[in-house]
Amino acid sequence: MLYAFICQDKEGTLAQRLEVRSEHLARLQKLQEEGRLILAGPHPAIDSNDPGEAGFTGSLVVAEFDSLEAAQTWANADPYFAAGVYEKVTVKPFRKVLP
Protein backbone atom coordinates (compact mmCIF):
# COMPACT_ATOMS: atom_id res chain seq x y z
CA MET A 1 0.00 0.00 0.00
CA LEU A 2 1.06 3.59 -0.53
CA TYR A 3 1.65 5.91 2.41
CA ALA A 4 2.00 9.70 2.56
CA PHE A 5 4.58 11.13 4.94
CA ILE A 6 3.64 14.70 5.82
CA CYS A 7 6.62 16.16 7.63
CA GLN A 8 6.68 19.50 9.42
CA ASP A 9 10.01 21.21 10.14
CA LYS A 10 10.83 22.97 13.38
CA GLU A 11 11.54 26.64 12.79
CA GLY A 12 15.20 27.58 12.50
CA THR A 13 16.50 24.13 11.52
CA LEU A 14 17.85 24.87 8.03
CA ALA A 15 21.46 24.26 9.14
CA GLN A 16 20.58 20.84 10.58
CA ARG A 17 18.60 20.00 7.42
CA LEU A 18 21.59 20.81 5.22
CA GLU A 19 23.98 18.83 7.46
CA VAL A 20 22.10 15.54 7.10
CA ARG A 21 20.57 16.07 3.64
CA SER A 22 22.83 13.53 1.93
CA GLU A 23 21.82 10.83 4.44
CA HIS A 24 18.14 11.68 3.99
CA LEU A 25 18.45 11.55 0.19
CA ALA A 26 20.30 8.22 0.33
CA ARG A 27 17.31 6.62 2.08
CA LEU A 28 14.96 8.03 -0.56
CA GLN A 29 17.28 6.83 -3.33
CA LYS A 30 17.10 3.32 -1.88
CA LEU A 31 13.30 3.42 -2.01
CA GLN A 32 13.51 4.62 -5.60
CA GLU A 33 15.90 1.80 -6.56
CA GLU A 34 13.45 -0.67 -5.01
CA GLY A 35 10.63 0.81 -7.12
CA ARG A 36 8.70 1.96 -4.03
CA LEU A 37 9.09 5.76 -4.18
CA ILE A 38 6.28 7.68 -5.89
CA LEU A 39 7.45 11.21 -5.07
CA ALA A 40 9.45 13.16 -2.54
CA GLY A 41 10.40 16.75 -1.95
CA PRO A 42 10.50 19.70 0.43
CA HIS A 43 8.03 22.54 0.96
CA PRO A 44 9.90 25.84 0.42
CA ALA A 45 9.11 28.45 3.08
CA ILE A 46 8.56 31.04 0.35
CA ASP A 47 7.16 30.93 -3.17
CA SER A 48 10.45 29.95 -4.81
CA ASN A 49 12.20 26.80 -5.99
CA ASP A 50 15.33 28.08 -4.22
CA PRO A 51 14.20 29.65 -0.94
CA GLY A 52 17.74 30.38 0.23
CA GLU A 53 17.93 31.37 3.88
CA ALA A 54 14.12 31.20 4.19
CA GLY A 55 14.55 27.43 4.11
CA PHE A 56 11.74 24.92 4.18
CA THR A 57 8.65 24.22 6.25
CA GLY A 58 8.65 20.46 5.79
CA SER A 59 8.59 17.64 3.28
CA LEU A 60 6.23 15.28 1.51
CA VAL A 61 7.05 11.67 0.64
CA VAL A 62 4.73 9.12 -0.94
CA ALA A 63 6.07 5.57 -0.99
CA GLU A 64 5.00 1.95 -0.84
CA PHE A 65 5.30 -0.11 2.34
CA ASP A 66 3.84 -3.42 3.51
CA SER A 67 1.98 -1.84 6.40
CA LEU A 68 1.34 1.38 8.28
CA GLU A 69 3.61 0.07 11.04
CA ALA A 70 6.47 -0.48 8.55
CA ALA A 71 5.93 3.00 7.12
CA GLN A 72 5.98 4.58 10.59
CA THR A 73 9.14 2.68 11.51
CA TRP A 74 10.81 3.97 8.34
CA ALA A 75 9.73 7.54 9.14
CA ASN A 76 11.03 7.34 12.70
CA ALA A 77 14.49 6.40 11.41
CA ASP A 78 14.83 9.37 9.05
CA PRO A 79 18.00 11.44 9.56
CA TYR A 80 15.95 14.65 9.57
CA PHE A 81 13.91 13.29 12.47
CA ALA A 82 17.04 12.20 14.35
CA ALA A 83 18.72 15.59 13.76
CA GLY A 84 15.72 17.46 15.14
CA VAL A 85 14.66 18.98 11.82
CA TYR A 86 11.20 17.45 11.83
CA GLU A 87 8.86 18.65 14.55
CA LYS A 88 6.10 16.27 13.48
CA VAL A 89 5.71 13.44 10.96
CA THR A 90 2.24 12.23 10.07
CA VAL A 91 2.03 8.93 8.17
CA LYS A 92 -1.26 8.19 6.41
CA PRO A 93 -2.43 5.54 3.96
CA PHE A 94 -2.61 7.03 0.45
CA ARG A 95 -4.61 5.94 -2.56
CA LYS A 96 -3.21 7.21 -5.85
CA VAL A 97 -5.94 8.07 -8.36
CA LEU A 98 -4.14 10.23 -10.97
CA PRO A 99 -2.06 10.16 -13.05
N, C-alpha and C positions, 0 to 999 in steps of 0.2 A: 504494500500500500504506500501511497505517497503521503508525506508529512511536510507541513509548512513550519519553518522555524522563524518566528518573529522575534528579533533580538533588539533590545533597547540599550543603547550606550549610556553609561554614566557621563554626566557633563565633565568636561575637562580631561578626558582620557585619550586625546589624540596621540600623545607621545607613547603611551602604552600600546595603543593599537598599532602604530607604526613599528614598534619594537618586535612584536610577535606576528606581524602580518605574514611573513614567509611560512611560519609554522601553520597558521590558519589556512593559508592557500594550499599548502601541501595536503592537508586533510581533505579539502574540497577536490583537489586534483585526483586523489585516490578514489573518491566517489565517482568522479567523471570517468576514470579509467575502468571502473567496474560497471559502467553504464547505468548508474543509479542517480546521478545528479541531473535535475531538470533545469534549474537556474540558481544563481547565487549572486549577490551583490550588496553593496552598502547603500544606505540612504544619506545622500549629502545633506548637510545642515542648511545649505542655501541652494537656490535654484541654479546649480552649475555642476557640470561633470567633474570639474576640478575645484572643490570648495576651499582649497588651501588651508589656512589656519582656522577657518570656520569648522572644519572637520566633518564628522558624520554623527547622525543621531541613532544609528543602528544598522541592522542588516536583515536581509531576507534570504532564506535558503529553502528550496523545495527539492526533496530527495526521497528516494525509495528506501524503506526499511521493512523488516519482517513484522514489526509490532511497534506500538506506541512506546512501550518500555524500551525497546532497542533504540528508537529515535531519541528518547529522552536521555538515555545513557550516553549516546554519541554527543548530544548537545552539552551535557555536563562536563565532557572531557575537552571541550574546545579551548584552545589557547587564549582566546579573547576572554572567555569566562574565567579561566585560571588567573589571568593577568589583571582582572578587575575592570576590564573594559565594559563588559555587559553588566548592566544593572538587573536586567530581567530577560529571560528567554522563555517564550511561550511556544510549545510544540502542539500542533493540532493536525488531525487527519485532514488530508486535502484530496479533493476529487477534481482532476483536470478535465475540463470540458472542451476548451479551445486553446490553441489550434490543434 
